[in-house]
Amino acid sequence: MRLVATLPAQHDTVTEQEPTRAESSRPRSESRQRTALVAVRLLPHERDLIARSARARGVTLSEFIRASAMRTAGTAAEADAR
């Protein structure tokens, strides 16, 4: 989010604006392609632990869970191939 200052006649006002498409870190088409939803039930402390791990790595909760699951699935597929 970026801050934008406007200068009315009497005082300065600062408002927040959502990032523009060009400022976004991911292409919009990537998010539109991900349409399958998987619901997972967690205890509150489990969700908090996962969220902290994601934040520490600078990724969203979804990105963190997706990467972790894909890494595990790849490991399991390699083990099955042996």
Residue pairs with C-beta under 8 A, 6 or more apart in sequence:
1 16
1 17
1 18
1 19
2 16
2 17
2 19
2 23
3 14
3 15
3 16
3 17
4 14
4 15
4 16
4 17
5 12
5 13
5 14
6 12
6 13
6 15
21 28
40 65
42 50
50 61
50 64
50 65
51 61
53 64
54 60
54 61
54 63
54 64
54 65
57 64
59 67
